[in-house]
Amino acid sequence: MTGNGCYHDSIPKFLVPVLPRPKGMVNDKGMQAYCWFQLADFLRAMQLPREILSSKRPKLFPSLETMRLDLVNFCDHLPLGISTFAAVVRWHLGRILDELVVTGLPDAEASVDEQMVLRNLLRDDGLLSAGCPAFISTKEGLKALPVFGYTHEVVCLKKKKASKKKSPAPLHPEGGQPPKSAYPADKTIWKWTKEHDDEPKKWIEFDRASGRPMSEVEDDEDEEDDDDQTDFATLLGLPLFPIFGPPPLPANPMPGPNDVVVGDDEDSDGMPELIDIDG
């Protein structure tokens, strides 16, 4: 079975073997991706057995706030894995994290359902970060890979009421106080994170409405403004000029009735020669 179109920039070719199911297994549901089952087992293990005379299952790490999952050898076209751990997240674990980092997820379009379920592990204003694979498993063992190009999303569950005063952001143990925002109160939120593993963390500002970084939102708004200006000029049948400033002069202006035309038949004094029309 071929793997991702590009599992990692440093891995030119990626193949995943398909192994027959061991004999004696009763639960035969066709082709299965047992890597998703391993993720489900890991999430189940984060709960302790039920207490006697109690329907609640205590959490294994009740103070856990941040978690990182490194998925290894996950291909783009694995069988759907949402059914293997969706119930564990929804009915047992719930929203237990403030930050979740996942590396090695299949392509965004191929794992959109799994990412949607993993988002449900985050509390309000939690941060979901996804990056390229951090490891690859080969016959020689596990090999580490550089992680870069994280994509971030803030999960905003509750709509913030507009406030004239900006409430001070809590101090981060590493980043301290976030920078001052140029946007109205409660429109954005700051997160202490990074875009590449080999770079230090920094403050990144996010849009609460969409959960995306403000840099991406601003780029989209600039592109929309350029498109609107282009459409307006096309509607008028005019060339596209800058909004401010006069339009550029034409390259070859037509002479006016009172203009003196200087051609190639000028004399040495710069005056045009007289042409005898009657002769």
RADA-V532069 format. One record per residue. N is the residue number from 0. RES is the residue in three letters. PHI is phi in degrees with one decimal (999 if undefined). PSI is psi as a letter, one per 40 degrees, with the letter a starting at -180 (NA if undefined). NEAR is the number of other ideal C-beta (glycine too) atoms within 8 Angstrom. Layout:
N,RES,PHI,PSI,NEAR ; N,RES,PHI,PSI,NEAR
//
This chain:
0,MET,999,h,8 ; 1,THR,-74.6,i,6 ; 2,GLY,-95.4,a,10 ; 3,ASN,-60.7,i,9 ; 4,GLY,-56.0,d,4 ; 5,CYS,-146.2,g,6 ; 6,TYR,-59.7,d,9 ; 7,HIS,-159.1,i,10 ; 8,ASP,-59.5,d,5 ; 9,SER,-92.1,e,5 ; 10,ILE,-113.6,h,10 ; 11,PRO,-70.1,d,2 ; 12,LYS,-141.1,h,4 ; 13,PHE,-135.5,h,11 ; 14,LEU,-124.9,h,7 ; 15,VAL,-116.4,h,9 ; 16,PRO,-72.9,i,5 ; 17,VAL,-103.3,h,5 ; 18,LEU,-105.9,i,4 ; 19,PRO,-68.8,i,3 ; 20,ARG,-70.0,h,7 ; 21,PRO,-59.2,i,5 ; 22,LYS,-68.1,i,4 ; 23,GLY,96.4,e,4 ; 24,MET,-79.8,h,7 ; 25,VAL,-82.7,d,4 ; 26,ASN,-77.7,g,4 ; 27,ASP,-106.5,h,6 ; 28,LYS,-115.3,f,4 ; 29,GLY,79.9,a,4 ; 30,MET,-71.4,h,5 ; 31,GLN,-126.3,i,8 ; 32,ALA,-105.7,h,9 ; 33,TYR,-73.0,e,6 ; 34,CYS,-65.6,d,12 ; 35,TRP,-67.7,d,13 ; 36,PHE,-64.3,d,10 ; 37,GLN,-64.7,d,8 ; 38,LEU,-63.7,d,13 ; 39,ALA,-63.4,d,11 ; 40,ASP,-62.5,d,8 ; 41,PHE,-63.1,d,9 ; 42,LEU,-67.4,d,11 ; 43,ARG,-63.7,d,9 ; 44,ALA,-70.2,e,7 ; 45,MET,-81.0,e,10 ; 46,GLN,-119.6,i,11 ; 47,LEU,-85.8,i,6 ; 48,PRO,-59.6,i,5 ; 49,ARG,-59.7,i,7 ; 50,GLU,-74.1,i,8 ; 51,ILE,-63.2,h,4 ; 52,LEU,59.5,f,3 ; 53,SER,-144.4,i,6 ; 54,SER,-89.5,e,3 ; 55,LYS,-90.4,i,6 ; 56,ARG,-107.5,h,9 ; 57,PRO,-68.5,i,8 ; 58,LYS,-77.6,i,11 ; 59,LEU,-68.1,d,8 ; 60,PHE,-126.2,g,6 ; 61,PRO,-65.2,d,6 ; 62,SER,-99.1,e,4 ; 63,LEU,-67.2,h,9 ; 64,GLU,-119.8,d,6 ; 65,THR,-126.1,h,9 ; 66,MET,-143.6,i,9 ; 67,ARG,-122.5,h,8 ; 68,LEU,-116.0,h,10 ; 69,ASP,-105.1,h,9 ; 70,LEU,-91.1,h,11 ; 71,VAL,-116.9,h,11 ; 72,ASN,61.5,f,9 ; 73,PHE,-88.9,h,11 ; 74,CYS,-85.5,i,13 ; 75,ASP,-71.5,d,9 ; 76,HIS,-109.7,f,6 ; 77,LEU,-69.8,i,12 ; 78,PRO,-56.9,i,7 ; 79,LEU,-53.2,h,6 ; 80,GLY,-107.1,e,12 ; 81,ILE,-62.8,d,10 ; 82,SER,-71.5,e,5 ; 83,THR,-78.2,d,9 ; 84,PHE,-135.4,e,12 ; 85,ALA,-62.1,d,9 ; 86,ALA,-65.4,d,7 ; 87,VAL,-63.8,d,11 ; 88,VAL,-69.1,d,14 ; 89,ARG,-75.2,d,9 ; 90,TRP,-100.2,e,5 ; 91,HIS,-118.3,d,10 ; 92,LEU,-79.4,d,10 ; 93,GLY,76.1,a,8 ; 94,ARG,-88.4,h,9 ; 95,ILE,-117.7,e,9 ; 96,LEU,-122.4,i,13 ; 97,ASP,-99.8,d,9 ; 98,GLU,-149.1,h,12 ; 99,LEU,-129.8,h,15 ; 100,VAL,-112.6,h,12 ; 101,VAL,-126.4,h,14 ; 102,THR,-114.8,i,14 ; 103,GLY,85.7,e,12 ; 104,LEU,-63.8,i,11 ; 105,PRO,-58.3,i,11 ; 106,ASP,-48.6,i,8 ; 107,ALA,-54.3,d,8 ; 108,GLU,-71.4,d,5 ; 109,ALA,-81.5,e,9 ; 110,SER,-125.4,f,11 ; 111,VAL,-63.5,d,8 ; 112,ASP,-69.0,d,8 ; 113,GLU,-65.3,d,12 ; 114,GLN,-65.4,d,13 ; 115,MET,-62.0,d,9 ; 116,VAL,-69.6,d,12 ; 117,LEU,-64.0,d,11 ; 118,ARG,-60.0,d,10 ; 119,ASN,-74.0,e,10 ; 120,LEU,-82.0,e,13 ; 121,LEU,-98.5,i,13 ; 122,ARG,-77.8,i,10 ; 123,ASP,-60.6,h,8 ; 124,ASP,67.5,e,9 ; 125,GLY,-76.3,i,14 ; 126,LEU,-112.0,h,14 ; 127,LEU,-107.8,h,14 ; 128,SER,-121.2,h,13 ; 129,ALA,-126.6,h,11 ; 130,GLY,-135.9,i,13 ; 131,CYS,-68.3,i,11 ; 132,PRO,-58.2,i,14 ; 133,ALA,-97.2,e,11 ; 134,PHE,-146.1,i,11 ; 135,ILE,-137.9,h,13 ; 136,SER,-99.9,h,8 ; 137,THR,-125.2,i,7 ; 138,LYS,-63.5,d,3 ; 139,GLU,-81.6,e,4 ; 140,GLY,127.7,a,6 ; 141,LEU,-86.7,h,8 ; 142,LYS,-117.2,h,9 ; 143,ALA,-78.7,i,5 ; 144,LEU,-127.3,i,12 ; 145,PRO,-72.0,h,6 ; 146,VAL,-102.9,h,11 ; 147,PHE,-147.4,i,10 ; 148,GLY,65.4,f,7 ; 149,TYR,-63.1,i,13 ; 150,THR,-107.5,h,7 ; 151,HIS,-120.7,i,13 ; 152,GLU,-149.1,h,10 ; 153,VAL,-95.7,h,13 ; 154,VAL,-92.0,h,13 ; 155,CYS,-104.2,h,12 ; 156,LEU,-88.9,d,5 ; 157,LYS,-113.2,h,5 ; 158,LYS,-75.9,h,4 ; 159,LYS,-81.5,h,8 ; 160,LYS,-74.8,i,5 ; 161,ALA,-61.8,h,7 ; 162,SER,-134.6,h,9 ; 163,LYS,-73.8,d,4 ; 164,LYS,-100.6,h,5 ; 165,LYS,-88.2,h,7 ; 166,SER,-74.2,h,6 ; 167,PRO,-63.9,h,5 ; 168,ALA,-73.0,i,7 ; 169,PRO,-65.8,i,4 ; 170,LEU,-71.1,h,6 ; 171,HIS,-88.3,h,9 ; 172,PRO,-61.4,d,4 ; 173,GLU,-107.1,d,6 ; 174,GLY,-87.3,e,10 ; 175,GLY,71.8,b,5 ; 176,GLN,-85.8,h,7 ; 177,PRO,-70.1,i,8 ; 178,PRO,-64.4,i,6 ; 179,LYS,-75.9,h,3 ; 180,SER,-90.6,i,9 ; 181,ALA,-88.7,e,3 ; 182,TYR,-101.5,i,7 ; 183,PRO,-60.3,i,5 ; 184,ALA,-61.2,i,9 ; 185,ASP,67.5,e,9 ; 186,LYS,-80.9,d,9 ; 187,THR,-127.9,i,10 ; 188,ILE,-144.0,i,9 ; 189,TRP,-97.6,i,12 ; 190,LYS,-132.7,h,10 ; 191,TRP,-92.6,h,11 ; 192,THR,-153.6,a,12 ; 193,LYS,-142.4,i,9 ; 194,GLU,-101.7,d,7 ; 195,HIS,-138.1,i,9 ; 196,ASP,-66.3,d,9 ; 197,ASP,-89.4,e,5 ; 198,GLU,-116.2,i,8 ; 199,PRO,-70.6,i,4 ; 200,LYS,-70.4,i,8 ; 201,LYS,-151.3,i,9 ; 202,TRP,-80.1,h,9 ; 203,ILE,-124.9,h,11 ; 204,GLU,-94.4,h,12 ; 205,PHE,-121.5,i,14 ; 206,ASP,-84.6,h,11 ; 207,ARG,-66.8,d,12 ; 208,ALA,-66.1,d,6 ; 209,SER,-101.8,e,6 ; 210,GLY,80.3,e,10 ; 211,ARG,-94.1,i,10 ; 212,PRO,-61.0,i,10 ; 213,MET,-63.9,d,11 ; 214,SER,-62.0,d,8 ; 215,GLU,-70.2,d,8 ; 216,VAL,-63.0,d,11 ; 217,GLU,-65.3,d,8 ; 218,ASP,-62.9,d,8 ; 219,ASP,-65.0,d,8 ; 220,GLU,-66.1,d,8 ; 221,ASP,-64.5,d,8 ; 222,GLU,-64.4,d,8 ; 223,GLU,-65.3,d,8 ; 224,ASP,-63.4,d,8 ; 225,ASP,-64.9,d,8 ; 226,ASP,-65.7,d,8 ; 227,ASP,-64.0,d,8 ; 228,GLN,-66.1,d,10 ; 229,THR,-64.6,d,9 ; 230,ASP,-63.1,d,8 ; 231,PHE,-65.3,d,8 ; 232,ALA,-67.5,d,11 ; 233,THR,-66.7,d,7 ; 234,LEU,-63.3,d,6 ; 235,LEU,-81.6,e,6 ; 236,GLY,72.5,f,4 ; 237,LEU,-114.3,i,6 ; 238,PRO,-68.2,i,5 ; 239,LEU,-80.1,h,6 ; 240,PHE,-111.9,i,9 ; 241,PRO,-61.6,i,4 ; 242,ILE,-63.8,d,4 ; 243,PHE,-108.8,i,3 ; 244,GLY,102.7,i,4 ; 245,PRO,-71.8,i,3 ; 246,PRO,-69.1,i,5 ; 247,PRO,-67.9,i,5 ; 248,LEU,-71.3,i,5 ; 249,PRO,-64.6,i,5 ; 250,ALA,-68.5,d,3 ; 251,ASN,-127.8,g,4 ; 252,PRO,-69.6,i,5 ; 253,MET,-78.3,h,4 ; 254,PRO,-70.2,i,5 ; 255,GLY,-82.2,i,5 ; 256,PRO,-66.6,d,3 ; 257,ASN,-101.7,e,3 ; 258,ASP,-81.3,i,6 ; 259,VAL,-93.1,h,4 ; 260,VAL,-91.7,h,6 ; 261,VAL,-106.7,h,6 ; 262,GLY,-107.0,a,6 ; 263,ASP,-78.0,e,3 ; 264,ASP,-96.1,f,5 ; 265,GLU,-73.2,i,9 ; 266,ASP,-83.0,a,7 ; 267,SER,-69.1,e,3 ; 268,ASP,-89.0,e,4 ; 269,GLY,87.5,e,6 ; 270,MET,-101.9,i,6 ; 271,PRO,-70.8,i,10 ; 272,GLU,-73.1,i,7 ; 273,LEU,-82.0,h,4 ; 274,ILE,-108.3,h,4 ; 275,ASP,-79.3,h,5 ; 276,ILE,-71.1,d,4 ; 277,ASP,-73.3,d,3 ; 278,GLY,-81.0,NA,3
//
